[in-house]
Amino acid sequence: MNKKKTLPLLFCLGAALALLLYLGFFVPRGRRFQLYDRVREQVVFSTAIQTGDKLRLEIEHSFEHIPWFEYYTVTEEGGFNLDSIAVAGYGAGIPAEMDVPTRVEDGLVWMEEINSYFPVFSWITSATYMKGLCLNGTEVFDFRSLPDASRIRGEIITVRGYLTGVR
């Protein structure tokens, strides 16, 4: 083959390879919510997530075992907006003096329109007091499945490429 035909062919092959590498490893493919164990350095839970998805964290608060629920919305920036808290009463550690709309319904005190932003969550779990995590109304994780006092980070990551192995 002569040089005039070889150069364009090599250029096309190189461009095709660069495109495949870009699609395979670098193009954004979606976002995932993951719980990462900071001590064991491993992901303990991962699921697809989108802007506007709703998370609900269920906790048992204090010695009196008061139910506590936190409601978050996934933001465009990939963080979490605390929308509201529902808790069965006031007491130590419960933000009773927040300047937000408050109502009582079904035995829970609801504090709404909180609008507090969290880029990530950092928790030390409790096998007794930390319960479940729901995504859009479905429980997706039970914190009691972790060893007590696990150091967990909850975050949203961007998954890149179609050949990265993350599903």
NORDA-V861817 format. One record per pair of residues at least 24 apart in sequence whose C-alpha atoms are under 10 Angstrom apart, sorted by the first residue. I is the first residue (numbers start at 1). GAP is how many residues later the second one is. D is the distance in Angstrom with one decimal. If there is no record, write none. Layout:
i:I gap:GAP d:D
i:I gap:GAP d:D
This chain:
i:20 gap:141 d:9.7
i:20 gap:142 d:9.8
i:20 gap:143 d:9.9
i:21 gap:140 d:8.5
i:21 gap:141 d:9.7
i:21 gap:142 d:9.1
i:22 gap:138 d:9.3
i:22 gap:139 d:7.2
i:22 gap:140 d:9.4
i:23 gap:137 d:8.5
i:23 gap:138 d:5.5
i:23 gap:139 d:6.5
i:23 gap:140 d:8.2
i:24 gap:136 d:8.0
i:24 gap:137 d:4.4
i:24 gap:138 d:4.7
i:24 gap:139 d:4.8
i:24 gap:140 d:7.2
i:25 gap:134 d:9.3
i:25 gap:135 d:5.9
i:25 gap:136 d:3.7
i:25 gap:137 d:6.3
i:25 gap:138 d:6.0
i:25 gap:139 d:6.2
i:25 gap:140 d:9.9
i:26 gap:133 d:8.7
i:26 gap:134 d:5.0
i:26 gap:135 d:4.8
i:26 gap:136 d:8.4
i:26 gap:137 d:9.4
i:26 gap:138 d:9.1
i:27 gap:131 d:9.9
i:27 gap:132 d:8.5
i:27 gap:133 d:5.3
i:27 gap:134 d:5.1
i:27 gap:135 d:8.0
i:28 gap:130 d:6.7
i:28 gap:131 d:6.0
i:28 gap:132 d:4.3
i:28 gap:133 d:6.2
i:28 gap:134 d:8.8
i:29 gap:129 d:7.4
i:29 gap:130 d:5.5
i:29 gap:131 d:5.2
i:29 gap:132 d:6.0
i:29 gap:133 d:7.0
i:30 gap:127 d:8.6
i:30 gap:128 d:5.9
i:30 gap:129 d:5.4
i:30 gap:130 d:7.3
i:30 gap:131 d:9.2
i:30 gap:137 d:9.9
i:31 gap:47 d:8.3
i:31 gap:125 d:6.5
i:31 gap:126 d:5.6
i:31 gap:127 d:4.4
i:31 gap:128 d:5.6
i:31 gap:129 d:8.8
i:32 gap:46 d:9.5
i:32 gap:123 d:8.2
i:32 gap:124 d:5.5
i:32 gap:125 d:5.4
i:32 gap:126 d:6.5
i:32 gap:127 d:7.0
i:32 gap:134 d:9.5
i:32 gap:135 d:9.3
i:33 gap:41 d:9.7
i:33 gap:45 d:9.2
i:33 gap:46 d:9.9
i:33 gap:102 d:10.0
i:33 gap:121 d:7.1
i:33 gap:122 d:5.7
i:33 gap:123 d:4.4
i:33 gap:124 d:6.5
i:33 gap:125 d:9.0
i:34 gap:118 d:9.8
i:34 gap:119 d:8.0
i:34 gap:120 d:5.7
i:34 gap:121 d:5.6
i:34 gap:122 d:6.3
i:34 gap:123 d:7.4
i:35 gap:86 d:9.0
i:35 gap:87 d:9.6
i:35 gap:88 d:10.0
i:35 gap:106 d:9.5
i:35 gap:116 d:9.9
i:35 gap:117 d:6.3
i:35 gap:118 d:5.6
i:35 gap:119 d:4.5
i:35 gap:120 d:6.7
i:35 gap:121 d:9.0
i:36 gap:86 d:9.6
i:36 gap:114 d:9.9
i:36 gap:115 d:8.3
i:36 gap:116 d:5.5
i:36 gap:117 d:5.1
i:36 gap:118 d:6.4
i:36 gap:119 d:8.0
i:37 gap:86 d:9.8
i:37 gap:87 d:9.8
i:37 gap:109 d:9.4
i:37 gap:113 d:6.9
i:37 gap:114 d:5.8
i:37 gap:115 d:4.7
i:37 gap:116 d:6.6
i:37 gap:117 d:9.1
i:38 gap:84 d:9.5
i:38 gap:112 d:8.1
i:38 gap:113 d:5.6
i:38 gap:114 d:5.9
i:38 gap:115 d:6.8
i:39 gap:111 d:7.7
i:39 gap:112 d:6.5
i:39 gap:113 d:8.3
i:40 gap:110 d:9.1
i:40 gap:111 d:8.9
i:40 gap:112 d:9.8
i:41 gap:110 d:10.0
i:41 gap:111 d:9.7
i:42 gap:110 d:9.8
i:43 gap:109 d:9.3
i:43 gap:110 d:9.4
i:43 gap:111 d:9.8
i:44 gap:97 d:9.6
i:44 gap:101 d:10.0
i:44 gap:102 d:8.7
i:44 gap:108 d:8.9
i:45 gap:95 d:8.8
i:45 gap:96 d:7.5
i:45 gap:109 d:9.3
i:46 gap:94 d:9.4
i:46 gap:95 d:9.5
i:46 gap:108 d:9.6
i:46 gap:109 d:9.7
i:46 gap:110 d:9.4
i:46 gap:111 d:9.8
i:46 gap:120 d:9.4
i:46 gap:121 d:9.1
i:47 gap:88 d:9.4
i:47 gap:93 d:8.6
i:47 gap:109 d:9.6
i:47 gap:119 d:9.9
i:47 gap:120 d:8.4
i:48 gap:108 d:9.2
i:48 gap:109 d:9.7
i:48 gap:110 d:9.9
i:48 gap:111 d:9.6
i:48 gap:119 d:8.3
i:49 gap:25 d:8.1
i:49 gap:29 d:9.5
i:49 gap:86 d:8.7
i:49 gap:87 d:9.9
i:49 gap:107 d:7.9
i:49 gap:108 d:9.4
i:49 gap:109 d:9.9
i:50 gap:24 d:6.9
i:50 gap:25 d:8.4
i:50 gap:26 d:8.4
i:50 gap:28 d:8.5
i:50 gap:106 d:9.4
i:51 gap:24 d:5.3
i:51 gap:25 d:5.3
i:51 gap:26 d:8.3
i:51 gap:27 d:7.3
i:51 gap:28 d:9.1
i:51 gap:29 d:9.6
i:52 gap:24 d:7.8
i:52 gap:28 d:9.7
i:52 gap:29 d:9.9
i:52 gap:84 d:9.6
i:53 gap:27 d:9.7
i:53 gap:82 d:7.1
i:53 gap:83 d:6.2
i:53 gap:84 d:9.8
i:54 gap:26 d:9.2
i:54 gap:27 d:9.6
i:54 gap:29 d:9.6
i:54 gap:80 d:8.0
i:54 gap:81 d:5.7
i:54 gap:82 d:5.0
i:54 gap:83 d:7.7
i:54 gap:84 d:10.0
i:55 gap:25 d:8.7
i:55 gap:26 d:9.7
i:55 gap:27 d:9.4
i:55 gap:28 d:10.0
i:55 gap:78 d:6.9
i:55 gap:79 d:5.5
i:55 gap:80 d:4.7
i:55 gap:81 d:6.3
i:55 gap:82 d:7.8
i:55 gap:83 d:9.2
i:55 gap:84 d:9.4
i:55 gap:85 d:9.8
i:56 gap:26 d:9.8
i:56 gap:28 d:9.7
i:56 gap:29 d:9.5
i:56 gap:76 d:8.1
i:56 gap:77 d:5.7
i:56 gap:78 d:5.0
i:56 gap:79 d:6.6
i:56 gap:80 d:8.0
i:56 gap:81 d:7.7
i:56 gap:82 d:9.2
i:56 gap:83 d:8.7
i:57 gap:28 d:9.6
i:57 gap:73 d:8.4
i:57 gap:74 d:7.6
i:57 gap:75 d:6.1
i:57 gap:76 d:4.8
i:57 gap:77 d:6.6
i:57 gap:78 d:9.2
i:57 gap:82 d:9.5
i:57 gap:84 d:9.8
i:57 gap:85 d:10.0
i:57 gap:86 d:9.9
i:58 gap:28 d:9.7
i:58 gap:29 d:10.0
i:58 gap:71 d:8.8
i:58 gap:72 d:6.7
i:58 gap:73 d:5.3
i:58 gap:74 d:5.3
i:58 gap:75 d:6.4
i:58 gap:76 d:8.3
i:58 gap:84 d:9.5
i:58 gap:85 d:9.5
i:59 gap:28 d:9.4
i:59 gap:67 d:9.3
i:59 gap:69 d:9.1
i:59 gap:70 d:5.6
i:59 gap:71 d:4.7
i:59 gap:72 d:5.3
i:59 gap:73 d:7.5
i:59 gap:74 d:9.3
i:59 gap:84 d:9.7
i:60 gap:27 d:9.3
i:60 gap:28 d:9.9
i:60 gap:66 d:9.6
i:60 gap:68 d:7.7
i:60 gap:69 d:4.6
i:60 gap:70 d:6.3
i:60 gap:71 d:7.1
i:61 gap:26 d:8.6
i:61 gap:27 d:9.2
i:61 gap:30 d:9.7
i:61 gap:31 d:9.5
i:61 gap:32 d:8.6
i:61 gap:33 d:8.9
i:61 gap:67 d:9.7
i:61 gap:68 d:6.5
i:61 gap:69 d:8.6
i:62 gap:29 d:8.8
i:62 gap:30 d:8.0
i:62 gap:31 d:8.4
i:62 gap:32 d:9.8
i:62 gap:67 d:8.2
i:63 gap:66 d:9.6
i:64 gap:27 d:10.0
i:65 gap:63 d:9.5
i:65 gap:64 d:7.9
i:66 gap:24 d:9.5
i:66 gap:25 d:9.7
i:66 gap:42 d:9.8
i:66 gap:63 d:9.6
i:67 gap:41 d:8.5
i:67 gap:62 d:9.3
i:67 gap:64 d:9.8
i:68 gap:26 d:9.3
i:68 gap:40 d:8.7
i:68 gap:41 d:9.5
i:68 gap:61 d:9.8
i:68 gap:62 d:9.7
i:68 gap:63 d:9.8
i:69 gap:39 d:9.5
i:69 gap:41 d:9.4
i:69 gap:62 d:9.9
i:69 gap:63 d:9.8
i:69 gap:64 d:9.8
i:70 gap:40 d:9.9
i:70 gap:41 d:9.8
i:70 gap:63 d:9.7
i:71 gap:41 d:9.4
i:71 gap:43 d:9.9
i:71 gap:63 d:9.5
i:72 gap:42 d:10.0
i:72 gap:43 d:9.1
i:72 gap:44 d:9.3
i:72 gap:45 d:9.2
i:72 gap:46 d:9.5
i:72 gap:63 d:9.7
i:73 gap:42 d:9.6
i:73 gap:44 d:9.6
i:73 gap:62 d:9.8
i:73 gap:63 d:9.6
i:74 gap:43 d:9.8
i:74 gap:44 d:9.8
i:74 gap:45 d:9.9
i:74 gap:82 d:8.9
i:75 gap:42 d:8.8
i:75 gap:43 d:9.7
i:75 gap:44 d:9.3
i:77 gap:42 d:8.3
i:77 gap:79 d:9.4
i:78 gap:40 d:9.5
i:78 gap:41 d:7.2
i:78 gap:42 d:8.8
i:78 gap:77 d:8.1
i:78 gap:78 d:5.7
i:78 gap:79 d:7.6
i:78 gap:80 d:8.7
i:79 gap:38 d:7.1
i:79 gap:39 d:5.8
i:79 gap:40 d:4.3
i:79 gap:41 d:6.3
i:79 gap:42 d:9.1
i:79 gap:75 d:9.8
i:79 gap:76 d:7.4
i:79 gap:77 d:6.8
i:79 gap:78 d:9.8
i:80 gap:35 d:9.5
i:80 gap:36 d:8.2
i:80 gap:37 d:5.7
i:80 gap:38 d:5.1
i:80 gap:39 d:6.2
i:80 gap:40 d:7.2
i:80 gap:41 d:8.5
i:80 gap:74 d:9.9
i:80 gap:75 d:8.9
i:80 gap:76 d:9.0
i:81 gap:32 d:10.0
i:81 gap:33 d:8.5
i:81 gap:34 d:5.8
i:81 gap:35 d:5.5
i:81 gap:36 d:4.5
i:81 gap:37 d:6.3
i:81 gap:38 d:8.7
i:82 gap:30 d:9.0
i:82 gap:31 d:8.3
i:82 gap:32 d:6.2
i:82 gap:33 d:5.4
i:82 gap:34 d:5.1
i:82 gap:35 d:6.3
i:82 gap:36 d:7.6
i:83 gap:28 d:8.6
i:83 gap:29 d:6.1
i:83 gap:30 d:5.4
i:83 gap:31 d:5.2
i:83 gap:32 d:5.4
i:83 gap:33 d:7.3
i:83 gap:34 d:9.2
i:84 gap:26 d:7.0
i:84 gap:27 d:5.5
i:84 gap:28 d:4.3
i:84 gap:29 d:6.1
i:84 gap:30 d:5.8
i:84 gap:31 d:8.0
i:84 gap:32 d:9.3
i:85 gap:24 d:8.0
i:85 gap:25 d:5.8
i:85 gap:26 d:5.2
i:85 gap:27 d:6.6
i:85 gap:28 d:9.3
i:85 gap:29 d:8.3
i:86 gap:24 d:4.4
i:86 gap:25 d:6.4
i:86 gap:26 d:8.5
i:87 gap:24 d:8.6
i:118 gap:37 d:9.6
i:119 gap:35 d:9.3
i:119 gap:36 d:7.5
i:119 gap:37 d:8.6
i:120 gap:33 d:6.9
i:120 gap:34 d:5.7
i:120 gap:35 d:5.0
i:120 gap:36 d:7.6
i:121 gap:31 d:7.9
i:121 gap:32 d:5.4
i:121 gap:33 d:4.7
i:121 gap:34 d:6.5
i:121 gap:35 d:9.8
i:122 gap:29 d:7.4
i:122 gap:30 d:5.9
i:122 gap:31 d:4.6
i:122 gap:32 d:6.5
i:122 gap:33 d:8.9
i:123 gap:26 d:8.7
i:123 gap:27 d:7.8
i:123 gap:28 d:5.9
i:123 gap:29 d:5.2
i:123 gap:30 d:6.3
i:123 gap:31 d:8.1
i:124 gap:24 d:8.3
i:124 gap:25 d:5.2
i:124 gap:26 d:5.4
i:124 gap:27 d:4.6
i:124 gap:28 d:6.1
i:124 gap:29 d:8.8
i:125 gap:24 d:4.8
i:125 gap:25 d:5.2
i:125 gap:26 d:6.6
i:125 gap:27 d:7.2
i:126 gap:24 d:7.6
i:126 gap:25 d:9.9
